[in-house]
């Protein structure tokens, strides 16, 4: 951590290591405008403030939830215009609902595919008179309890 004018800053390398992204990713997020350009030291090294670190963690969380870069840019633009978190929350919720629906669809398709594979496996073990234990999976237990 670097102390510049009584505010703590973290170097780009240290931020990359602690968040699990590359320095190139951090520079890319800056280039596309979803992260503010960080402060630069005399040698040109990027250093990030606590608010920059929080912003990156928020971006990574949105990415983890399935939001695209385009959607993140849209949210960032909406926030920049409104400068109030409460004004972008309805749009964020709309985006999250869209991703929830996509995940539900994928999970449904995967569940059907799993059942088909288990059924096919069962037919093959019967057809060839194999003594195979049933496939073990927490998903199978969860499926039977529904």
Number of C-alpha atoms within 10 A of each C-alpha: 13 14 10 12 7 7 10 13 22 18 20 19 15 14 21 16 12 9 12 10 14 14 17 11 11 20 16 13 18 14 12 12 14 21 19 15 16 18 16 12 12 7 6 8 12 19 22 23 19 12 11 19 16 12 15 21 13 13 19 16 12 17 14 10 13 17 18 13 15 11 16 19 16 16 18 18 15 17 16 12 11 12 12 11 11 10 13 19 14 11 15 17 11 11 18 16 12 14 15 14 11 13 13 12 12 12 12 12 12 12 15 12 12 14 14 12 12 15 12 12 15 16 12 12 15 12 9 8 9 10 8 10 8 10 10 8 9 8 11 14 10 9 11 7 7 5
